[in-house]
Amino acid sequence: MILNIYKPAGITSHDAVDKVRKLTGERRVGHGGTLDTFAEGVLVIGVGRESTKRLHQILKEVDKEYIANLELGKTSTTGDPEGEIKITASDKEIASITAERLAMTLRGFVGQIEQTP
């Protein structure tokens, strides 16, 4: 059995897997990719040995899609919302960013890219 489960922010992917283990009584439960604790979204979970094998086969050839909310003018010591947030630009500087400049920058995140974990 392969499940698509909505993982809310505030729990780990492992917490979601544990919940499925308890609900199904199945020991062999795995997920198709970790979502950070602060992230929310679909967590694909395989229940049982054959399903976890199949899940791996399916997901190794599937593209992933991410939707993000951005806050311009801020950086984080960890690259995510859990780090120390520092202000790097004023409201005036942020307001001067054009839609074209933003679109050009975002193009660098489309397609196959190397992501630093």
C-alpha positions, 0 to 999 in steps of 0.5 A: 500500500502506498499512501499520500499523507499531508504532513503539517509543519511541526512534526518530522517525517519520522513522526508521520511514519511512526503514526502510520506504523501504529495505525496499520500495525506494520513494522516496515513503513518508509517514506519517499523523501524527508520534509523538514520539520517546519515544512508542510506538504505531501509525504509519500509513504510505503506500507509493507516490504513490497510497497517500500521497494516499489516506492523507491522504484517509482520515486527515483524517476519522478521530478519533485516540485517545491512551492515556497514563500519568500521573505526578501531582505532577510537571511538565516544562519541555517538557510531556513526559518529555524536559524537566526534571522538577520535583516539584509535590506531595507523596505525601500531597497526591497520595494525597488526590486522589479518583477523582471529582476525577480523573475530572472533570479528565480529562473536559476531555481528551475530545472535540474539543480544541485542543492546544498543540504 
